[in-house]
Amino acid sequence: MIFENYLPYYRRNLQIAVPVMLSQAGQVLVQQVDNMMVGSVGTTELAAASFANSVFILGMILGMGFTFGLTPIVGHAFATGDNHRSGTLFRNAIVVNMTTGILLTIIMFFISFIMDRMGQSENVVALAIPYYRIQVISLLPFLLYYTFKQYSEGLGNTKVAMYITITANIINIIFNYILIFGKLGAPELGLNGAGYATLLARTIMPILFIVAFYKSATLKRHLIFLKIALLDTKIMRQLFQVGWPIALQMLLEVSAFAMSGIMIGWIGEIPLAAHQIALGLASVTFMIITGIGSATTIRIAHQYSKKEFTSVKKATYASLHLVLIFMTFTAISFLLFRHQIPKLYNQNPEVIALAAQLLIMAAIFQIFDGVQVVMLSALRGLADVKTAMFYAFISYIVINIPISYFLAFIIGWGAIGVWIGFILGLGVAATLFYLRFNKQCKSFITK
């Protein structure tokens, strides 16, 4: 059987992917617990969280994208045994990413002053702004954590980030309960309580990574190269050249989802709350498969550096098989339990009914989402990121957003129309990334 040829690749990919998948799954499950707790407070609170997150995620993803550029470059250095270069990359990445984080924090804070002009209801805006500002404060420690994470993953070590994420998630859940509902003598802060719990968890995450570097014999030796490394404008330029296309590609994708969330907010609080439930569930599966995507980037970076070109293609297709199996399973689950799952978040019958319809749309786009994650991750492993950025612009800005608006407001399909735009945008992205990867494979395999 053809799949037997891929068994070694399944094993190797999963060895790297499983820790990332567990940490990502834990992170998004905590987000869902957030939504459930906030949703139990009220529909307006859930809609406010959706609006605030739709705006905040733009800056967060842009910053994360810059950190993602570190992984393939470190992977290439690690595969060739150049530890001194790895340390130089790490030090320069910290400077570049923290500078980016400070600029983003300032810009995003000022955006809070125009959130009342984005077409949302007054009640939603009043709750969303203070919660959003707390999230903005958490961005800088979050990006420092991601710098450590991407460096560690470039070395092929994905377990440390898993343990740290799980620990932070437990802290987040505990303080969510205490601060949202006012337990153990704490004030009852509602939606803001969820924000403060997230801030605390994200502040602890980079601290735990620093401790992990000193405690781990494997990672500690890289601190030696970090200490002796110098700031190098050439290295910074390379990090920027790889990081900014990844950041913009991710921003374009998330912008489509964020803009769609804002458009749904124009329709009303109930559609926005239903959208938050469906998109939150879809983000669970997305974040889990990004674990396989991260493993794909690492594996491709290492194999490509060693000029093992046949393994590059097989490792990518092994990841594609795994993702398609997983996303098919989740799509079926969404369809079967679409009326039951929304009740975990909110008891409003109108919200539940619309969320059930949106989960049908989410089930459809699962397959496209899985394919585009794997193929894009493979391109990152090859450091082929600029073309992917252009393809993302076509898929999400030229196709997704206009079609979503047309179907929602011109045709009158409302939130369902917005989600059909999602499906079309993801389908085009998956196709373009797949064709680009195969073109790249042909170019270096035939050399």
N, C-alpha and C positions, 0 to 999 in steps of 0.2 A: 504493500500500500504506500501511496505517496506520502502520507502523513508520518510514516515510520522514519522517513529521512529527516523529519523535523524534530523528532523526540529529543535529541541532545540540545537543540536550540530552545525548545520549550523549557527544559530543565534549567538551562543557564539563564534564560531571560527571567524566569520566575524566581530564581534565587536572588536576583537583584530587585525584582519588582515587588515581591510580597511585602517586605518591610515598608516600602513606599506606599503600597496599596493600603496597608493597615493604618499607617499614619494619616494618609489622606482620608480614608474611610472614617477614622476617628474624628478628624477635624470637621468633616461635613455632617457627621451624625450629631456632633455638638451644636452645629448651626441649626440642625433640625429640632434639637431639644430647645434651643433658643426660641425658634419659631413657635413651638408648641406652648412654651411657657408664656411668651408674649401674646400669642393668640388666645390663651385662656383668660388674659386680662381684658381683651376686647378686640373687635374687628378693626377699629380705628388704629389701635396700637400696631396690629399686624400690618396694616396698610402703610403706616408711617415707617415701620422697619423696612418694608419693601422699597419705599421711595428713597430713604436714606442710603440703603445698601446699593441701589441702582446708581446713585451718584458717586458714593465712596469707592465702589469697585473699579471705577475708571482709573483713578489715581493709584489704587493698590496694584492693579494688574500692570500698569505702566512701570511701576517700580519693580515689581516681581520680574517683569520681562527683562529688565536690565541685568538682574542677577542671573537669569537663565543663561546668558551668554558666557558665563564663567565655566559651566559644566563641560561643554565639548572641548574648550581650549585646555582646561586642566586634564581632561581625559586623554588628549593627544600627548601632553607632557608626561603624564603618568605612564602611558603605554610605552613610551620610549625611555623611561627611567630617569627623566630629567627632574629631580626633586628640587633643585635650586630654582628652576623656572617656575615650578608649582608654587613655591613660597613667594616668589616675586609677583606672580599672578594674584595670589591671595591678598597680599598687602595692598596692591594697587586697586583690586576689586573693592576692598573695604572703603578706600578713599572715594572711589567713583560712586559706589552705591549709596554711601552716607551723604555725599554731596547732593546726589539726585534725590534722596529721601527728604533732605531739608528743604530743597526747592519745591518738591511736590507738596510737602506739609503746608508750606506758606500759601501756595496757590490754592490748595483744596480748602484751607480755612477761609480764604476770602470768597470762595464759591458759596459758602453757607449764607452769605449776605444777599444772594440772588435766588435762593431756593424758593422763595415765596412768589417768584415770577415764572415758575415752570408749569403752571396750569393745574396744580394740585389743590385740594380743598383746604380751607384754613385750618380745620381741626388736624388734618394729617400733617401739614407743614409745621404747626406749633409743636407737635410731638417729635417730628423728624429732625429738626435743626439741632437741638441740644444733644440728641443721640448721635447724630452725624459728627458733631465736633469732637465728641469723646473718641469716636472711631478714628478720626484724623490724627489725634494725639498718639494713638497706638501704632501708626504707620512706621515711624522711624525704628523702634525696636523690632518690629516685624520684618523689616527689610534687612536689618543686621542679622537676624536669625536666618533669613533666606540666603544671605551671603555665605554663612557657615554651612548651611545645608547643601547649597549647590557645589561648593568646594569639596565637601565630604563625599558627595555623590559622584563628582568627577573622579575621585580616587577609587570609586567602586564600593564605598561604604555607605549603605543606606539604612543600617540598623540604628545608628545613633539618633538620627532625625525621628525615627519611629518611636523610640522610647521617650524622647523629649516631647513629641506631639501628644502622645497618650497621657503623659504626666500633666501637661498644660491643659488638656481637655478635661481631665478630672477636676482640676482647680477651677476651670471655667464653669463647669456644671454646678459645683458646690456653691460658688459665689453667685451664680445666676439665681439659684434658689433662695439664698440669703438676701440678696439685694433687690430682686424683683418683687418678692412677696414680704419683705421686712421680717425675716426670721432671726432668731438668736439676738434680739435686741437692736438689730440694724433698722434704719429707716426703710419704709416701703417706697422704692424708687421707680417701680414699674419698668418701662422701656429703658430708661437711663440706667437702671440697675444692670440690665444685660450689657450695656455699653461699658460700664465700669468693670464688670467681670471679664469681658474680652480684653480690655486694656491691661488688667492685672496679668492675665495669662500670657499675652504677647510680650509683656515686659520681662517675664520670667524666662521665656524661651531662649533668648540669646545668652542669658546668664548661665543656663543649664548647658548650653553648647560649649561655652568657655570652660566650664568645669569638666565637661566630657573630654575636651582636648588635652587637658592636663592629666586626667585620670587614665586615658587610653594610651598604652605604649605605642600602638600603631600610629595614632594621630599626633602624639606629643612630639615625635621626631620632626613633624612638619612645622611645628612652632619654631624650631631652630632656624629653618630656612626662612620663615616669616620674619624673625627678628633681624636677620642679617640682610634681608632684601631691602633694596632701595626703591624709592618712587621713580618710576620710569614713564616718561610721556609716551614713548613708543608702545609700551604695554597698555597704558591707559587708552591710547587710540585704538589698539586692537580690541580691547574689551568693549569699547564704545561701538566699533564697527560691527561686531557680532551681536552685541546686546541691543542696540537701538532698533534694528529690523525686527528682532524677536519681540521687543517691547511694543513696537507699533503694530505688528501683526496681532498680538494678543489684545491690544487696545482696540483695534478695529473690530475684532470679534465681540469683545465685551461691550463695545459701544453700541453694537446692534441690539444686544440683549438689554442694555441699560436704557437705550432710547425706546425700545419696545415697552419696557416697564413704565417709562414716563408716559408714553402714548396710552397705555391701558389705564393709567391714573387719570387721564382726561375723561375716560368713560365713567369712572366712579370708584368708590371705596370697595365695593363688593367684587368687581372684576379684578381690582388690584390685589385684594387679599387672596382671591382664588389663584391669581397668577403667581403670587409668592409661594403658595403651597406647591403648585405644579413645578415651577422652576427650581424650587428648593429640592424636590425629589429628583429632578433631572440632574441637578448639580451633584447629588450623592453619587450617581453612576459615573458622571463625568470625572469627578475627582478620583474615584477608584481607578478608572482606566488611565488616568494620567500617571499612575504608578507604573503601569506597563509602558506608557509613553516615555517616562523617565528612564526605565531600564533599556528601552530601545535606543535612546540617545546615547547612553553610556556605552552600550554594547557596540553600536555603530562607530562611535568615536574611537574606541579601542581597536576594533577590527580594521577600520579604515587606516589608522595610523600604522598598523602592521602590514598593510597592503594585502589583507585577506579579503579580497573583493567578493568572492563567492559567498563567504560567510556573512558579509554585509547584507546581501539580498535575502539569504535564508533566515537570518536573525530577524529581519524586518517582517517577513512573511509569517514567521512563527508568532510574532506579537500580534499580527493582524488576525490570525486564526483564533488566538486566545480572546481577543477583544470581541470578535464577532460572536463567539459562543456566549460570552458573558452578557453582551448587550441584547442578544436575542432572548436570553432568559429574563432580563430585567424588563424588556418590552412586554413580554407575555405577562409578567407579574403586574405591571402597570394596568394592563387591560383587564385582568381578572379581578383586581382589588381596587379599581378606580373609585368605587362608591364608598368603600370602607376606610381607605387611607386618609382622605381629607378630614374625617371626623376626629382624627388624632390632633388636629390643629385648631379646629374651630367648629362650633356647633350651629352656626347660622346656616339654615337649609339652602339659601340662595348661593352662599359661598361654596358649600359642599357640591351642589348640583353643577355649578360652572367648573369647579376644580376637576370634577370627574370627566367632563368633556375635554378639558385641557390635557388631562393625563393620556387621553387617546392620541392627541397630537405629540405628546412627549414620547409615547411608545414608538411612534413612527420615526421620529428623528434620532432615536437611539443608535440605529445602525450607521447612519451617515456620520453621527458624532464620533462613533468609535473609529471609523475608517480615517477620518480627518485627523484625529489625535495621533494615531500610529504613524501615518505617512508624514505628518508635519514633524513628529519627533525624530524620525529617520533623517529627514532633511537637516534638522538641527545638528544631528550627529556628524553629518558631512560638512557642517558650517555653511550650508547653502540656505541662507536665510533671507536674502533680499528679494528673490523671486517669490518666495512664500508670502512676504509682506504685500507684494503687488497683487497676488492671487487673493489674499484676504480682503484687500480693498474692493476688488471686483465682487467677491462673494457676499460680503456683509454690508458694504456701503452702497454699491451700485445696484445690487439685487435684493438683499434682505430687507433693508429699511424701507425703500420705496414700495415694494410689493406689500409689506406689512401695513403700511399706511393706506395704500389703495384698497386693499381687501377689508381693512377695519373700518374706514371712514367713508370711502367713496361707494364701495359695494354694500357696506353696512353689516359686515360679519363680526364686528366687534373684536373681542379678545381672541376668538378662534382664527380670525383673519391674520392677526399679528403672529400667531403661532405657525400658521401655514408659511408665512414669510421666513420664520426660523428654519423650517424644513427645507425650503428651496435654497436658502443661503448655505446651509450645512452640506446639502447635496452637491452643490457646485464646488464648494471648497474641497470636499473629499475627492471629487473627480480630478480637479486640477492638481492637488498635492500628489495623488497616485500617479498621474501621468508624468509629473516632474521627476519623481523619484525613479521611475523606470527609465526615463531618458538619461538621468545621471548614471544609473547603473550600466547602461549600455555604453556610455562614454568611457568609463574607467575599466570595465571588464574587457573591452575590445582593444585597449591600449597595449 
